[in-house]
Amino acid sequence: MEADREDAAKLLRGDTSGLAGLMTRHQDRLFRYLLRLVGDPSVAEDVFQQTWLQVAEKIRRYDAERPFAPWLVTVARNLALDQLRRLRPVSLEEADEPAAPASGSDPLERAMTRQTTARVDAALGTLGPLDREVLSLRFEDELELPELATTLGVPLPTAKARLYRALERLRGKLLTPASAGERR
Amino acid sequence: MTAHVTELLAPASAGTLDASESERVAAHLAECPACAARALEWRQLAEAMRRLPQPRPQPALVARTREAVEALVAERAERAFNRAALAFVVGLAWTLAIFGWLVFDLVAGELALRLARPIGSAAAWYAAYLLAGWLAAGAAAVLLGRNVQEGRTV
């Protein structure tokens, strides 16, 4: 965090070596987050670049007393959601129909026995952007619930509900073999 | 047997239960094979989520992004410098204009005395002199700005 603060201060002074430090530490996580959220590598790349440009533009608004990563994710999130709304002006909640409810443990057991990481990845791709986002933030970035809520800009109960709903949907997708193989 | 904990299995897999809920789930799973099997499925799902491939940005994208940001920062610095320079020049110009009037008035009075005839309104001469000066400065600024723009687009 200290390194982030120093690099942000450098960037504020117009010293681009600060940018290099910030990018080195945060680029992988940012790119993964964007890819999960928007689902399309070319859009993710576009938003990735826009995000760093916005960081350079808005670095004055960054509060150096707080961690840099959540601020960065908020900048990226706003840009990504704007982009998604332009590309697909429908609800971002879900990619398609709601997942089938779980019907007993047997089909799921069979599905889970067959499941591989690739299959979960494919199923994840069939979820809506906001579901992918919340799952990625919890399981890949390992954000705790309060951080998750802050990052999503929602109250804690909403963040919880969104996380569990996304998990249920993912599970539902894994139970529905036809949809698990398609990406969006 | 304790009550089923179906609704807590997803939160359990996400690691977001509080202590009392965790105890409740653990106690129930110890005595309910059906819920234990479901809990295992949820855990497997959560583990698979944690093992997902981790995409990384291409080096070319990173390099392109750095270049774009560096260009933006340089442009911003240049704009800030230009604004400061403009403010300084305008301030200097007004200072010179005000003090210039005093000098001009003195010189015009002296000239009129030496020529022993009026040379017209000193204020009018001075206004014309100022106007010509400002027009010349404006034209120079426009030409300079155009040259800089052309230099950038080449």
Interface residues (C-beta under 8 A of the other chain):
Chain A: L11 G14 T16 L19 A20 M23 Q27 D28 F31 R32 L35 P41 E45 F48 Q49 W52 L53 V55 A56 E57 S105 L108 E109 M112 Q115 T116 T117 R119 V120 D121 L124 L135 R138 F139 E140 L145 K160 L163 Y164 L167 E168 L170 R171 L174
Chain B: A10 P11 S13 A14 T16 A34 A37 R38 E41 W42 Q44 L45 A46 A48 M49 R50 R51 L52 P53 Q54 P55 R56 P57 Q58 L61 V62 R64 T65 R66 A68 V69 E70 L72 V73 R76 A77
